[in-house]
């Protein structure tokens, strides 16, 4: 199975904003970035999944009218930190989380381990289907975790994976991958 993992295009953000699940507008470069994404996609595919975030749905709609919203593809839940900036959250809590972001739950949010569990469930369902080409429009955190499953990368190393706005990462997934 070929999997096309696409990160949403550039959002319009203020510096340092924590916006995992916060719906943010897209930058004026949206149309230009979409052209580049669409040019790199195959003409035929079996299914397109999209995070419910507007920044993902806007791109999925340009790929096909027949996409599926998948809530498990939401970005990391930053809980009480959503909509704040990194310098305004409780710094003691931030350091505790940063020291063990895989296991420590953000206040009112989730841990990477919890996010990984929901994505494993989604990924297991996708792998059971007989698709040849799958497109997933989502977020950097989601893409990193799916790649961690495919490439057998420990969660504490996922930030080593570079995922740019509007980037498409293509993975050929065999039956032995993700076991």
C-alpha positions as CSV (number, residue, x, y, z in Angstrom):
1,X,0.0,0.0,0.0
2,X,1.2,3.5,-0.8
3,X,0.4,6.0,1.8
4,X,0.5,9.8,1.1
5,X,0.9,11.6,4.4
6,X,0.1,15.3,3.8
7,X,0.6,18.1,6.4
8,X,-1.9,21.0,6.1
9,X,-0.6,24.2,4.5
10,X,0.8,27.1,6.4
11,X,-1.5,28.6,9.0
12,X,-1.7,32.2,9.9
13,X,-0.3,32.3,13.5
14,X,1.2,34.6,16.0
15,X,4.7,33.5,17.2
16,X,4.7,30.8,19.9
17,X,1.0,30.0,19.7
18,X,0.0,26.5,21.0
19,X,-2.6,25.4,18.5
20,X,-2.8,21.6,18.4
21,X,-6.6,21.4,18.2
22,X,-7.3,25.1,18.0
23,X,-8.9,26.0,14.6
24,X,-6.6,28.6,13.0
25,X,-6.9,30.4,9.7
26,X,-4.7,29.6,6.8
27,X,-2.1,31.9,5.3
28,X,-2.6,33.8,2.1
29,X,-0.3,31.3,0.4
30,X,-3.0,28.5,0.6
31,X,-3.8,28.4,-3.1
32,X,-0.2,28.4,-4.1
33,X,0.8,25.7,-1.6
34,X,-2.2,23.5,-2.7
35,X,-1.1,23.6,-6.3
36,X,2.3,22.2,-5.2
37,X,0.6,19.5,-3.1
38,X,-1.8,18.5,-5.8
39,X,0.9,18.3,-8.4
40,X,2.7,15.6,-6.4
41,X,-0.4,13.3,-5.9
42,X,-1.3,10.3,-8.1
43,X,-4.3,10.6,-10.4
44,X,-5.9,7.6,-8.8
45,X,-6.3,6.7,-5.1
46,X,-8.6,4.6,-3.1
47,X,-9.5,6.9,-0.2
48,X,-8.7,10.3,1.4
49,X,-8.8,10.7,5.1
50,X,-8.7,14.1,6.7
51,X,-8.4,15.5,10.2
52,X,-11.6,17.5,11.1
53,X,-9.5,20.7,11.5
54,X,-10.5,23.3,8.9
55,X,-6.8,23.7,7.9
56,X,-6.9,20.0,6.8
57,X,-10.4,19.8,5.4
58,X,-9.7,22.8,3.1
59,X,-7.0,20.8,1.4
60,X,-8.8,17.5,1.4
61,X,-11.7,19.2,-0.4
62,X,-9.4,20.2,-3.2
63,X,-8.1,16.6,-3.6
64,X,-11.5,15.0,-3.8
65,X,-15.2,15.6,-3.0
66,X,-15.3,12.1,-1.5
67,X,-13.0,12.4,1.5
68,X,-13.6,11.0,5.0
69,X,-13.4,13.0,8.2
70,X,-11.5,11.0,10.7
71,X,-11.5,12.4,14.3
72,X,-8.6,10.2,15.4
73,X,-6.4,12.2,13.0
74,X,-6.7,15.3,15.1
75,X,-3.5,16.9,16.3
76,X,-2.1,16.5,19.8
77,X,-4.5,17.8,22.5
78,X,-2.7,20.5,24.4
79,X,-5.7,20.8,26.8
80,X,-5.4,23.9,29.0
81,X,-2.5,25.2,27.0
82,X,-4.5,25.5,23.7
83,X,-4.5,29.0,22.4
84,X,-1.8,30.2,24.8
85,X,1.8,30.8,24.0
86,X,4.7,28.7,25.2
87,X,6.0,31.6,27.4
88,X,2.6,32.1,29.2
89,X,1.9,28.5,30.3
90,X,3.0,27.3,33.8
91,X,6.7,26.8,33.2
92,X,7.1,24.2,35.9
93,X,4.3,22.1,34.2
94,X,5.9,22.7,30.9
95,X,9.3,21.4,32.0
96,X,7.7,18.3,33.6
97,X,6.0,17.6,30.3
98,X,9.1,18.3,28.2
99,X,11.2,16.0,30.3
100,X,8.8,13.1,29.5
101,X,6.4,14.2,26.7
102,X,5.8,10.5,25.8
103,X,4.2,9.6,29.1
104,X,3.2,12.9,30.9
105,X,-0.3,14.2,30.1
106,X,-0.7,17.9,29.4
107,X,-3.1,19.5,31.9
108,X,-6.6,18.8,30.5
109,X,-5.1,17.3,27.4
110,X,-3.2,14.1,26.4
111,X,0.2,12.5,26.4
112,X,2.0,11.3,23.3
113,X,1.3,7.8,24.4
114,X,-2.4,8.4,24.5
115,X,-2.3,10.0,21.1
116,X,-0.3,7.1,19.8
117,X,-3.0,4.7,21.0
118,X,-5.7,6.4,19.1
119,X,-3.6,6.5,16.0
120,X,-2.7,2.8,16.3
121,X,-6.4,2.0,16.3
122,X,-7.0,4.1,13.2
123,X,-3.9,2.7,11.5
124,X,-4.9,-0.9,12.2
125,X,-8.3,-0.3,10.6
126,X,-6.6,1.2,7.5
127,X,-4.2,-1.7,7.2
128,X,-7.1,-4.2,7.3
129,X,-8.7,-2.6,4.1
130,X,-7.5,-3.6,0.7
131,X,-6.5,-0.2,-0.5
132,X,-3.6,0.3,-2.8
133,X,-3.2,4.1,-2.4
134,X,-4.3,6.0,0.7
135,X,-4.1,9.8,1.3
136,X,-4.1,11.2,4.8
137,X,-4.3,15.0,5.3
138,X,-3.4,15.8,8.8
139,X,-0.8,17.4,11.2
140,X,2.9,17.2,11.9
141,X,2.3,15.3,15.2
142,X,0.0,12.8,13.5
143,X,2.3,12.2,10.6
144,X,5.3,11.8,12.9
145,X,3.4,9.1,14.9
146,X,2.2,7.2,11.9
147,X,5.8,7.3,10.5
148,X,7.0,6.0,13.9
149,X,4.7,3.0,13.5
150,X,5.8,2.3,10.0
151,X,9.5,2.9,10.5
152,X,9.6,1.5,14.1
153,X,10.9,4.7,15.6
154,X,10.6,5.2,19.4
155,X,8.1,8.0,20.3
156,X,10.8,10.0,22.2
157,X,12.6,10.4,18.8
158,X,9.7,11.5,16.7
159,X,10.7,15.2,16.7
160,X,13.7,14.1,14.7
161,X,11.3,13.7,11.7
162,X,11.0,16.9,9.8
163,X,7.4,17.6,8.5
164,X,6.9,21.0,6.8
165,X,3.7,22.7,6.0
166,X,2.2,21.4,2.8
167,X,4.7,18.5,2.6
168,X,3.7,15.1,1.3
169,X,5.6,12.1,2.6
170,X,5.1,8.9,0.6
171,X,5.6,5.6,2.3
172,X,5.3,2.1,0.8
173,X,3.8,0.0,3.5
174,X,4.3,-3.8,3.4
175,X,2.5,-6.4,5.4
176,X,5.5,-6.7,7.7
177,X,5.6,-3.0,8.5
178,X,4.0,-1.8,11.7
179,X,4.1,-5.2,13.4
